[in-house]
């Protein structure tokens, strides 16, 4: 029994082991993707039963958000898509900032290939969609271009250590760059005509948030309060309010709140005095010097983790196991009762979305990768083959979360086009997941070398 285990009783150790088991489950991308898929399946089933009317009525119920005069009434559906998804975008922003600070995106040479491949994986689906919808519902061109990071990486993780590390890094970087492009598309093309007053207020709040960072404020509370105000200002401005999550993520400090190079010296001097103040014979409530010393140590050690890391730990599980399943349930209400399925399948929006996801993604990703490698502009990652890139391209067609969000933004007053887009997104994502998994299973037949697997 190690020193840590000796701190707890047998009952406490078992409780901690159960807690650790649940943590591993909640951190598993495959489990999170499965929960989201189950929520989407439940939504489709409910949408085609008598429960649909009651669910639809509930989703249209108003919720009042704000304080006093600064209050807006929004439906449950809008609350989910605009407010709860802003928290999802906050998590996406944290991942982007992490990659740009210490990950692959901080090394331009290594990040160049997957980032430009992501551009190809965005352009080709948009082109294919446009070809199907020439002269028609062109505003939905961005629907098939997004890759769902959580879902796609969850499917890839099913192959375990058979996937070389280079493939995982390439796919992760590509998916993050893809999300960045999708966020930009939402901001530029899918907002309403901006209200300059509220947009100016949002700019002021953004400046304040970055000023807090610049002046080294490491408590999360001021950033959270500023983030809520920023969301409200963006919502009122007409710019899509989910962008508040990304802006907030980039404003939150990624540095530790203490000087880490002096931490060891402080611990050496502080810990002996704290230990000496402990009286084994006295009740803990009567050991004021000891409890005061431990509280001081807690306050210091709490500041070791950067605010960005603390926030990521706080929202990671709620986003993956509460917010995304709720979003999936609310937005996968695809009611097919009384709908001509053949006509729906042949709708240009549905065909453009489906083939944009299933063909456009691999064509764009593989095509750009091939051109960059053959021209010598970029090098193929170690132990990664052209077949791996094709598999990544197919899996890139999984566009569940972002694609559904964009579909709602593209056709706010055209329910049939939204239905066609959502149906195609669901079928396209499932097709990409099944085909991608089957293809990658054939390519990654044996376990990758320990040096090349994560």
C-alpha positions in Angstrom: 0.0 0.0 0.0 1.5 3.3 -1.1 1.5 6.5 1.0 -1.5 8.0 -0.8 -3.6 4.9 -0.1 -2.7 5.1 3.6 -4.5 8.4 3.8 -7.9 6.8 3.4 -9.9 4.0 5.0 -10.9 0.9 3.0 -14.4 2.3 2.4 -13.0 5.6 1.3 -10.6 3.9 -1.1 -13.4 1.9 -2.7 -15.4 5.1 -3.1 -12.4 6.8 -4.7 -11.9 3.8 -7.1 -15.5 4.0 -8.2 -15.1 7.8 -8.7 -12.0 7.2 -10.8 -13.9 4.6 -12.9 -16.7 7.1 -13.6 -14.1 9.7 -14.5 -12.5 7.4 -17.1 -16.0 6.7 -18.6 -16.8 10.4 -18.8 -13.5 11.2 -20.4 -14.0 8.5 -23.1 -14.8 10.1 -26.4 -16.4 6.9 -27.7 -18.9 6.8 -24.8 -19.7 10.5 -25.3 -20.3 10.0 -29.0 -22.5 7.0 -28.3 -24.7 9.1 -25.8 -25.1 11.8 -28.4 -26.1 9.3 -31.1 -28.6 7.7 -28.7 -30.1 11.1 -28.0 -30.5 11.7 -31.8 -32.1 8.3 -32.3 -34.5 9.0 -29.4 -35.4 12.3 -31.1 -36.1 10.7 -34.4 -38.3 8.1 -32.7 -40.2 10.7 -30.7 -40.6 13.0 -33.7 -42.5 10.2 -35.5 -44.9 9.4 -32.6 -47.8 11.1 -30.9 -45.3 12.7 -28.5 -44.1 15.1 -31.3 -46.7 17.8 -30.7 -46.1 17.9 -27.0 -42.3 18.1 -27.5 -42.6 20.7 -30.2 -44.9 22.8 -27.9 -42.4 22.5 -25.1 -39.5 23.6 -27.3 -41.4 26.7 -28.4 -42.1 27.7 -24.7 -40.5 31.1 -23.8 -37.6 31.4 -21.4 -36.7 34.8 -20.0 -32.9 35.5 -20.0 -31.4 38.6 -18.4 -31.9 40.9 -15.4 -34.5 43.6 -15.0 -34.9 45.7 -18.2 -32.1 43.8 -19.8 -34.2 40.7 -20.4 -35.0 38.8 -23.6 -37.7 36.1 -24.1 -36.4 33.2 -26.1 -37.8 29.7 -26.8 -36.4 26.6 -25.3 -35.0 25.6 -28.7 -33.2 29.0 -29.1 -31.9 28.7 -25.5 -30.4 25.3 -26.4 -29.0 26.4 -29.8 -27.7 29.9 -28.8 -26.9 29.7 -25.1 -26.1 26.1 -24.3 -24.1 25.7 -27.5 -22.1 28.8 -26.5 -20.8 26.6 -23.7 -19.9 23.9 -26.3 -18.1 26.6 -28.3 -16.3 27.6 -25.1 -14.9 24.1 -24.9 -14.0 24.2 -28.6 -12.3 27.5 -28.1 -10.3 26.0 -25.1 -9.1 23.2 -27.4 -8.1 25.6 -30.1 -6.2 27.8 -27.6 -4.5 24.7 -26.2 -3.4 23.6 -29.6 -2.2 27.1 -30.5 -0.2 27.4 -27.2 1.4 24.0 -26.7 -0.1 21.7 -29.4 0.3 21.1 -33.1 -1.0 24.5 -34.2 2.0 26.2 -32.6 4.4 24.5 -35.0 3.4 25.9 -38.5 5.5 23.4 -40.4 3.8 20.4 -38.8 0.4 21.9 -38.7 0.5 23.2 -42.4 -0.6 19.9 -44.0 -3.7 19.1 -41.9 -4.7 22.7 -41.8 -4.6 23.1 -45.5 -6.2 19.7 -45.9 -9.0 21.0 -43.7 -9.5 23.9 -46.2 -9.8 21.4 -49.0 -12.3 19.5 -46.8 -14.4 22.6 -46.5 -14.2 23.9 -50.1 -15.1 20.7 -51.9 -18.3 19.9 -49.9 -19.4 23.5 -50.5 -18.8 23.1 -54.2 -20.7 19.8 -54.4 -23.6 21.3 -52.5 -23.6 24.4 -54.8 -23.7 22.1 -57.9 -26.8 20.4 -56.6 -28.5 23.6 -55.6 -27.5 25.9 -58.5 -30.1 28.6 -58.7 -31.9 27.2 -55.6 -31.2 27.0 -51.8 -27.6 28.2 -52.1 -27.6 29.7 -48.6 -27.0 26.2 -47.2 -23.6 25.8 -48.8 -21.8 25.6 -45.4 -24.0 22.7 -44.1 -21.8 19.8 -45.3 -18.4 21.3 -44.6 -18.2 20.8 -40.8 -16.6 17.8 -39.1 -17.9 16.8 -35.6 -14.7 16.5 -33.5 -16.2 14.5 -30.7 -18.2 12.1 -32.9 -15.4 11.5 -35.5 -12.6 11.0 -32.9 -14.9 8.8 -30.9 -15.4 6.5 -33.9 -11.6 6.5 -34.6 -10.9 5.6 -31.0 -12.8 2.3 -31.5 -9.7 1.0 -33.4 -7.6 1.5 -30.2 -3.8 1.3 -30.6 -4.0 0.0 -34.2 -4.1 3.6 -35.3 -0.6 5.2 -35.7 0.0 8.4 -33.6 0.5 10.4 -36.8 -3.0 9.6 -38.0 -4.5 10.8 -34.7 -2.5 14.0 -34.7 -3.3 14.7 -38.3 -7.0 14.1 -37.8 -7.2 16.1 -34.5 -5.4 19.1 -36.1 -7.6 18.8 -39.2 -10.8 18.7 -37.2 -9.8 21.7 -35.0 -8.9 23.7 -38.1 -12.2 22.6 -39.7 -14.1 23.9 -36.6 -12.2 27.2 -36.8 -13.4 27.7 -40.4 -16.9 26.7 -39.4 -16.9 29.2 -36.6 -15.8 31.9 -39.0 -18.5 30.9 -41.5 -21.2 31.2 -38.8 -19.9 34.6 -37.7 -19.6 36.1 -41.3 -22.4 34.5 -43.2 -25.1 33.4 -40.8 -25.6 36.3 -38.5 -28.3 38.9 -38.9 -27.7 42.5 -39.9 -25.8 43.7 -36.8 -27.2 46.2 -34.3 -24.2 48.6 -34.0 -25.0 49.6 -30.4 -25.0 46.1 -29.1 -22.1 45.1 -31.3 -20.2 48.1 -29.8 -21.1 46.8 -26.3 -19.8 43.4 -27.2 -16.5 44.9 -28.3 -16.2 46.8 -25.0 -16.8 43.6 -23.0 -14.3 41.8 -25.1 -11.7 44.5 -24.4 -12.4 44.2 -20.7 -12.0 40.4 -20.8 -8.6 40.6 -22.5 -7.6 43.5 -20.1 -8.3 41.1 -17.2 -6.0 38.6 -18.8 -3.3 41.3 -19.5 -3.4 42.5 -15.9 -3.1 38.9 -14.6 -6.4 38.2 -13.0 -6.5 34.4 -12.4 -9.9 34.0 -10.8 -12.5 32.5 -13.1 -15.5 34.4 -11.7 -14.9 37.7 -13.4 -14.4 36.0 -16.8 -17.6 34.0 -16.4 -19.6 37.1 -15.5 -18.0 38.9 -18.5 -18.8 36.0 -20.7 -22.5 36.1 -19.8 -22.6 39.8 -20.5 -20.8 39.2 -23.8 -23.3 36.5 -24.8 -26.2 38.8 -24.1 -24.6 41.7 -26.2 -23.9 39.4 -29.1 -27.4 37.9 -29.0 -28.9 41.4 -29.1 -26.5 42.5 -31.8 -27.6 39.9 -34.4 -24.2 38.2 -34.5 -24.5 34.5 -33.6 -24.2 34.5 -29.8 -22.3 31.1 -29.7 -19.2 33.1 -30.7 -19.1 34.5 -27.2 -17.8 31.0 -26.1 -14.8 31.2 -28.4 -14.0 34.8 -27.5 -14.2 34.0 -23.8 -11.9 30.9 -24.2 -9.2 33.1 -25.9 -9.5 35.7 -23.1 -9.0 33.3 -20.2 -5.4 32.9 -19.0 -3.4 29.9 -20.1 -0.7 30.6 -17.6 -0.3 29.5 -14.0 -1.3 32.0 -11.3 2.0 31.6 -9.4 5.7 31.6 -10.3 6.2 27.9 -10.8 10.0 28.2 -10.7 9.8 29.2 -7.1 7.1 26.7 -6.1 9.6 23.9 -5.0 11.5 26.3 -2.7 8.3 27.5 -1.1 7.1 23.9 -0.5 10.4 23.0 1.1 10.1 25.8 3.6 6.3 25.7 4.1 5.6 21.9 4.5 7.9 21.2 7.5 6.2 24.0 9.5 2.8 22.7 8.6 3.7 19.2 9.6 5.2 20.3 12.9 1.9 22.1 13.8 0.0 18.8 13.6 -1.0 17.2 16.9 -1.9 13.5 16.6 -3.7 13.5 19.9 -5.9 16.5 19.3 -9.2 16.7 17.4 -8.9 18.3 14.0 -11.4 21.0 15.0 -9.1 22.1 17.7 -5.9 22.3 15.6 -6.3 25.9 14.4 -2.7 26.4 13.4 -2.6 23.2 11.3 -5.9 23.8 9.5 -4.9 27.4 8.8 -1.6 26.2 7.4 -3.3 23.6 5.2 -5.8 26.2 4.0 -2.9 28.4 3.0 -1.3 25.5 1.1 -4.6 24.8 -0.7 -4.9 28.4 -1.8 -1.4 28.3 -3.3 -1.8 24.9 -5.0 -5.2 25.8 -6.4 -3.4 28.5 -8.4 -0.9 26.1 -10.0 -3.4 25.0 -12.6 -4.1 27.7 -15.2 -7.6 29.1 -15.3 -8.0 27.6 -18.8 -7.3 24.1 -17.5 -9.6 24.5 -14.5 -12.5 25.7 -16.7 -11.9 22.8 -19.1 -12.2 20.3 -16.3 -15.4 22.0 -15.1 -17.3 22.0 -18.4 -15.9 19.0 -20.3 -18.2 16.4 -18.8 -21.4 18.6 -18.8 -20.8 19.5 -22.4 -20.3 16.0 -23.7 -22.9 14.2 -21.5 -25.6 16.9 -21.0 -25.3 19.8 -23.5 -24.5 17.8 -26.7 -27.2 15.1 -26.0 -29.8 17.8 -25.3 -28.7 19.6 -28.5 -28.9 16.4 -30.5 -32.4 15.6 -29.1 -33.8 19.1 -29.8 -32.4 19.4 -33.3 -32.8 15.8 -34.6 -36.6 16.1 -34.5 -36.9 14.8 -38.1 -40.6 14.1 -38.6 -41.2 11.9 -41.6 -44.9 11.1 -41.0 -46.8 12.1 -44.2 -43.6 13.0 -46.0 -42.8 11.6 -49.4 -39.4 9.9 -48.6 -38.4 9.7 -52.3 -39.1 13.3 -52.9 -37.2 14.2 -49.7 -34.2 12.1 -50.7 -34.2 13.8 -54.1 -34.4 17.3 -52.7 -31.4 19.3 -53.9 -30.6 20.4 -50.3 -30.6 16.7 -49.1 -28.5 15.5 -52.0 -26.1 18.4 -51.8 -25.7 17.9 -48.1 -25.3 14.1 -48.3 -22.9 13.9 -51.2 -21.0 17.0 -49.9 -20.4 15.1 -46.7 -19.7 11.7 -48.1 -17.8 12.6 -51.3 -16.7 16.2 -50.8 -14.8 15.6 -47.6 -12.6 12.8 -48.7 -12.0 14.4 -52.2 -11.0 17.7 -50.6 -8.8 16.3 -47.8 -7.1 13.7 -50.0 -6.7 16.0 -53.0 -5.0 18.9 -51.0 -2.8 16.4 -49.1 -1.7 14.8 -52.4 -0.9 18.1 -54.0 1.1 19.4 -51.0 3.1 16.3 -50.6 3.8 15.8 -54.3 4.9 19.4 -54.7 7.2 19.2 -51.7 5.4 22.0 -49.8 4.7 19.6 -46.9 5.7 16.2 -45.7 3.5 13.2 -44.9 3.5 12.5 -41.1 5.6 9.6 -40.0 4.0 6.1 -40.5 1.0 7.7 -42.2 0.0 6.4 -45.7 -2.3 7.6 -48.4 -4.8 5.0 -47.3 -4.8 6.5 -43.8 -5.5 9.9 -45.3 -8.4 8.5 -47.3 -9.8 6.9 -44.2 -9.5 10.3 -42.3 -11.3 12.0 -45.3 -14.2 9.5 -45.0 -14.5 10.0 -41.3 -14.3 13.8 -41.8 -17.8 13.4 -43.4 -19.2 13.0 -39.9 -20.7 16.5 -39.4 -23.4 16.1 -36.9 -23.3 19.0 -34.4 -22.0 21.9 -36.5 -23.9 20.8 -39.6 -27.3 20.7 -37.8 -26.6 24.1 -36.2 -25.7 25.6 -39.6 -28.8 24.1 -41.2 -31.0 25.9 -38.7 -29.2 29.1 -39.4 -29.3 28.7 -43.2 -33.1 28.1 -43.4 -34.8 29.8 -40.5 -38.1 30.2 -42.3 -38.0 27.1 -44.5 -39.0 24.1 -42.4 -39.0 21.6 -45.4 -35.4 22.6 -46.3 -34.3 22.2 -42.7 -36.0 18.8 -42.6 -34.2 17.8 -45.8 -30.8 19.0 -44.5 -31.2 17.4 -41.1 -32.3 14.0 -42.6 -29.3 14.1 -45.0 -26.9 15.1 -42.1 -28.1 12.1 -40.0 -27.9 9.6 -42.9 -24.6 11.1 -44.1 -23.0 11.1 -40.7 -24.0 7.4 -40.1 -22.8 6.5 -43.6 -19.4 8.3 -43.0 -19.0 6.6 -39.6 -19.8 3.1 -40.9 -17.7 3.4 -44.1 -14.8 5.2 -42.4 -14.7 2.6 -39.6 -14.8 -0.3 -42.1 -12.1 1.3 -44.3 -9.8 2.2 -41.4 -10.3 -1.3 -39.9 -9.0 -2.8 -43.2 -6.1 -0.4 -43.4 -5.1 -0.7 -39.7 -5.1 -4.5 -39.5 -2.4 -4.9 -37.0 -1.3 -3.1 -33.8 0.8 0.0 -34.5 4.4 0.1 -33.1 4.5 1.3 -29.5 6.6 4.3 -30.6 4.0 5.4 -33.1 0.8 4.8 -31.1 -0.7 7.0 -28.5 
